[in-house]
Amino acid sequence: MKLSLPPFLQELINNPRHHVILFMVGASIFFIGLGLVLVAGQFMPEGEMAEWVALLGLVVLAVGALVASVFYIVLLLSRLWKVFSRD
């Protein structure tokens, strides 16, 4: 019994190299946000500007974490699909 997927999911699963690149982009965005938070906490004088930089860093960090985690899950599901759909 061969499992079948809708065409858009099949296209999503068949391109793992693209997903690895997008995962790495998300991880890079995450680390940029982490760097902003560290800069605001360690190297900037206390004040309103440091708080804004830290807030910006947290937003960037959250976006990067979301992108990286979504594409990590897509990679995991892609590998699981390939294992379970073998004949």
C-alpha positions in Angstrom: 0.0 0.0 0.0 1.6 3.2 -1.2 0.8 6.4 0.8 0.0 9.5 -1.1 0.1 13.1 -0.2 -1.5 16.2 -1.6 0.7 17.9 -4.3 1.7 20.9 -2.1 2.9 18.6 0.7 4.7 16.3 -1.7 6.6 19.4 -3.1 7.4 20.5 0.5 8.8 17.1 1.4 10.9 16.6 -1.8 13.2 19.6 -1.3 15.2 19.0 1.9 18.2 21.0 0.8 16.0 24.1 0.6 14.7 23.4 4.1 18.2 23.0 5.6 19.1 26.4 4.1 16.0 28.0 5.6 16.7 26.4 8.9 20.2 27.8 8.9 18.8 31.3 8.0 16.4 31.0 11.0 19.3 29.9 13.3 21.4 32.9 12.1 18.6 35.3 12.8 18.2 33.7 16.3 21.9 34.3 17.0 21.8 37.9 15.7 18.9 38.5 18.2 20.9 36.9 20.9 23.9 39.1 20.1 21.7 42.2 20.3 20.4 41.1 23.8 24.0 40.5 24.9 25.2 43.8 23.6 22.4 45.6 25.3 23.1 43.9 28.6 26.9 44.0 28.6 28.2 46.8 26.6 25.6 49.6 26.6 25.1 51.9 29.6 21.9 51.4 31.5 19.1 53.4 30.1 16.2 53.6 27.7 18.3 53.0 24.6 19.7 49.7 26.1 16.1 48.6 26.8 15.0 49.3 23.2 18.0 47.4 21.8 17.2 44.5 24.2 13.6 44.5 23.1 14.6 44.5 19.4 16.9 41.7 20.2 14.2 39.7 21.8 11.9 40.2 18.8 14.6 39.2 16.4 15.5 36.2 18.6 11.8 35.0 18.7 11.4 35.4 14.9 14.6 33.4 14.3 13.6 30.7 16.8 10.2 30.4 15.1 11.6 30.1 11.6 14.3 27.6 12.6 11.9 25.5 14.6 9.3 25.4 11.8 11.9 24.2 9.2 13.5 21.8 11.6 10.0 20.2 12.1 9.6 20.1 8.3 12.9 18.4 7.9 12.0 15.8 10.6 8.6 15.1 8.9 10.3 14.9 5.5 12.7 12.2 6.8 10.0 10.3 8.6 7.8 10.4 5.5 10.7 9.0 3.4 11.2 6.2 5.9 7.6 5.2 6.1 6.7 5.5 2.5 9.3 3.1 1.2 8.1 0.1 -0.7 
